[in-house]
Amino acid sequence: MKSSDTLEWLMDWYSSNCDGDWEHGYGVTISTIDNPGWSLLVELEGTNMDGLQFETIEHNYVDGRSWRRCWVKDNKFEGAGGPHELAAMIEVFRAWVAANPLP
């Protein structure tokens, strides 16, 4: 999957949850970390992922640059990873959403 497709998917997911209310208190945050790397935070309240369980995923966690970790804490999907892992973290979130379709 190309990174542009991954980013397009995340933008579509965000947009699909914008209902005139949700986006005022919740959303998606992408930022950098000093390892170096990326941080991804997706607030789940009010989405179809609200309250769902997620098993933490770690990949190459001991490597200083090509590592990632994804987890859910306090009803937020979180990811942290090396400088080339942002798309992979979004793909982990995407796969989880796909495994939990709307009722």
Phi and psi in degrees as GROMACS dihedral restraints (atoms count N, CA, C in turn):
[ dihedral_restraints ]
;  ai    aj    ak    al  type     phi  dphi    fc
    3     4     5     6     1   -75.7    20    10
    4     5     6     7     1   147.1    20    10
    6     7     8     9     1   -57.8    20    10
    7     8     9    10     1   -35.1    20    10
    9    10    11    12     1   -65.2    20    10
   10    11    12    13     1   -35.6    20    10
   12    13    14    15     1   -66.0    20    10
   13    14    15    16     1   -39.0    20    10
   15    16    17    18     1   -64.6    20    10
   16    17    18    19     1   -46.2    20    10
   18    19    20    21     1   -65.9    20    10
   19    20    21    22     1   -40.2    20    10
   21    22    23    24     1   -59.5    20    10
   22    23    24    25     1   -42.8    20    10
   24    25    26    27     1   -60.8    20    10
   25    26    27    28     1   -45.9    20    10
   27    28    29    30     1   -62.4    20    10
   28    29    30    31     1   -41.1    20    10
   30    31    32    33     1   -62.6    20    10
   31    32    33    34     1   -40.7    20    10
   33    34    35    36     1   -65.2    20    10
   34    35    36    37     1   -42.3    20    10
   36    37    38    39     1   -61.6    20    10
   37    38    39    40     1   -46.6    20    10
   39    40    41    42     1   -58.4    20    10
   40    41    42    43     1   -50.2    20    10
   42    43    44    45     1   -59.3    20    10
   43    44    45    46     1   -38.7    20    10
   45    46    47    48     1   -67.0    20    10
   46    47    48    49     1   -20.3    20    10
   48    49    50    51     1   -94.5    20    10
   49    50    51    52     1   -10.8    20    10
   51    52    53    54     1   -75.3    20    10
   52    53    54    55     1   111.8    20    10
   54    55    56    57     1  -123.4    20    10
   55    56    57    58     1    17.1    20    10
   57    58    59    60     1    92.0    20    10
   58    59    60    61     1   -11.1    20    10
   60    61    62    63     1  -128.3    20    10
   61    62    63    64     1   -52.7    20    10
   63    64    65    66     1   -52.5    20    10
   64    65    66    67     1   -45.8    20    10
   66    67    68    69     1   -67.3    20    10
   67    68    69    70     1   -13.2    20    10
   69    70    71    72     1   -80.1    20    10
   70    71    72    73     1   -22.1    20    10
   72    73    74    75     1  -121.3    20    10
   73    74    75    76     1   -12.1    20    10
   75    76    77    78     1  -137.4    20    10
   76    77    78    79     1   172.1    20    10
   78    79    80    81     1   167.0    20    10
   79    80    81    82     1  -155.9    20    10
   81    82    83    84     1  -124.7    20    10
   82    83    84    85     1   133.8    20    10
   84    85    86    87     1  -125.4    20    10
   85    86    87    88     1   127.7    20    10
   87    88    89    90     1  -119.8    20    10
   88    89    90    91     1   127.2    20    10
   90    91    92    93     1  -145.6    20    10
   91    92    93    94     1   171.0    20    10
   93    94    95    96     1   -96.0    20    10
   94    95    96    97     1   156.6    20    10
   96    97    98    99     1  -123.9    20    10
   97    98    99   100     1   164.9    20    10
   99   100   101   102     1   -90.1    20    10
  100   101   102   103     1    15.2    20    10
  102   103   104   105     1   -73.4    20    10
  103   104   105   106     1   -35.7    20    10
  105   106   107   108     1   -86.5    20    10
  106   107   108   109     1   166.3    20    10
  108   109   110   111     1   166.3    20    10
  109   110   111   112     1  -159.1    20    10
  111   112   113   114     1  -125.6    20    10
  112   113   114   115     1   153.8    20    10
  114   115   116   117     1  -125.7    20    10
  115   116   117   118     1   136.1    20    10
  117   118   119   120     1  -126.1    20    10
  118   119   120   121     1   130.1    20    10
  120   121   122   123     1  -133.3    20    10
  121   122   123   124     1   125.5    20    10
  123   124   125   126     1  -124.5    20    10
  124   125   126   127     1   116.1    20    10
  126   127   128   129     1   -79.6    20    10
  127   128   129   130     1   126.6    20    10
  129   130   131   132     1   -96.4    20    10
  130   131   132   133     1   -18.7    20    10
  132   133   134   135     1   -56.3    20    10
  133   134   135   136     1   132.9    20    10
  135   136   137   138     1    82.5    20    10
  136   137   138   139     1     3.1    20    10
  138   139   140   141     1  -109.5    20    10
  139   140   141   142     1   173.1    20    10
  141   142   143   144     1   -67.8    20    10
  142   143   144   145     1    -8.8    20    10
  144   145   146   147     1   -95.3    20    10
  145   146   147   148     1    -2.1    20    10
  147   148   149   150     1   -54.5    20    10
  148   149   150   151     1   120.5    20    10
  150   151   152   153     1    80.7    20    10
  151   152   153   154     1     0.2    20    10
  153   154   155   156     1   -76.9    20    10
  154   155   156   157     1   150.0    20    10
  156   157   158   159     1   -82.8    20    10
  157   158   159   160     1   149.7    20    10
  159   160   161   162     1  -143.6    20    10
  160   161   162   163     1   130.9    20    10
  162   163   164   165     1   -86.4    20    10
  163   164   165   166     1   125.3    20    10
  165   166   167   168     1   -53.0    20    10
  166   167   168   169     1   137.2    20    10
  168   169   170   171     1  -118.2    20    10
  169   170   171   172     1   127.7    20    10
  171   172   173   174     1  -122.5    20    10
  172   173   174   175     1   137.1    20    10
  174   175   176   177     1  -130.9    20    10
  175   176   177   178     1   122.0    20    10
  177   178   179   180     1    55.3    20    10
  178   179   180   181     1    36.8    20    10
  180   181   182   183     1   -59.7    20    10
  181   182   183   184     1   -22.4    20    10
  183   184   185   186     1   -87.0    20    10
  184   185   186   187     1   -10.8    20    10
  186   187   188   189     1   -79.7    20    10
  187   188   189   190     1   137.9    20    10
  189   190   191   192     1   -74.0    20    10
  190   191   192   193     1   -17.1    20    10
  192   193   194   195     1  -128.3    20    10
  193   194   195   196     1   -33.2    20    10
  195   196   197   198     1  -111.7    20    10
  196   197   198   199     1    55.0    20    10
  198   199   200   201     1  -118.2    20    10
  199   200   201   202     1   160.1    20    10
  201   202   203   204     1  -157.2    20    10
  202   203   204   205     1   154.0    20    10
  204   205   206   207     1  -142.6    20    10
  205   206   207   208     1   131.9    20    10
  207   208   209   210     1  -128.1    20    10
  208   209   210   211     1   139.4    20    10
  210   211   212   213     1  -156.9    20    10
  211   212   213   214     1   168.2    20    10
  213   214   215   216     1  -119.2    20    10
  214   215   216   217     1   130.8    20    10
  216   217   218   219     1  -144.5    20    10
  217   218   219   220     1   134.3    20    10
  219   220   221   222     1    53.4    20    10
  220   221   222   223     1    41.6    20    10
  222   223   224   225     1    61.5    20    10
  223   224   225   226     1    34.5    20    10
  225   226   227   228     1  -133.1    20    10
  226   227   228   229     1   131.2    20    10
  228   229   230   231     1   -80.3    20    10
  229   230   231   232     1   128.6    20    10
  231   232   233   234     1  -128.1    20    10
  232   233   234   235     1   145.6    20    10
  234   235   236   237     1  -141.6    20    10
  235   236   237   238     1   146.5    20    10
  237   238   239   240     1  -141.0    20    10
  238   239   240   241     1   141.9    20    10
  240   241   242   243     1  -168.0    20    10
  241   242   243   244     1   173.1    20    10
  243   244   245   246     1   -65.0    20    10
  244   245   246   247     1   177.0    20    10
  246   247   248   249     1   -63.1    20    10
  247   248   249   250     1   -17.5    20    10
  249   250   251   252     1  -115.3    20    10
  250   251   252   253     1    22.2    20    10
  252   253   254   255     1  -110.0    20    10
  253   254   255   256     1     2.4    20    10
  255   256   257   258     1   -59.8    20    10
  256   257   258   259     1   -48.9    20    10
  258   259   260   261     1   -61.3    20    10
  259   260   261   262     1   -38.9    20    10
  261   262   263   264     1   -64.2    20    10
  262   263   264   265     1   -38.0    20    10
  264   265   266   267     1   -67.2    20    10
  265   266   267   268     1   -40.1    20    10
  267   268   269   270     1   -64.1    20    10
  268   269   270   271     1   -37.8    20    10
  270   271   272   273     1   -65.1    20    10
  271   272   273   274     1   -35.3    20    10
  273   274   275   276     1   -61.9    20    10
  274   275   276   277     1   -46.0    20    10
  276   277   278   279     1   -62.2    20    10
  277   278   279   280     1   -43.7    20    10
  279   280   281   282     1   -59.3    20    10
  280   281   282   283     1   -45.3    20    10
  282   283   284   285     1   -63.0    20    10
  283   284   285   286     1   -38.3    20    10
  285   286   287   288     1   -65.8    20    10
  286   287   288   289     1   -43.6    20    10
  288   289   290   291     1   -61.5    20    10
  289   290   291   292     1   -44.5    20    10
  291   292   293   294     1   -63.0    20    10
  292   293   294   295     1   -31.2    20    10
  294   295   296   297     1   -78.2    20    10
  295   296   297   298     1    -8.6    20    10
  297   298   299   300     1  -130.8    20    10
  298   299   300   301     1    66.9    20    10
  300   301   302   303     1   -65.6    20    10
  301   302   303   304     1   160.4    20    10
  303   304   305   306     1   -57.7    20    10
  304   305   306   307     1   143.2    20    10
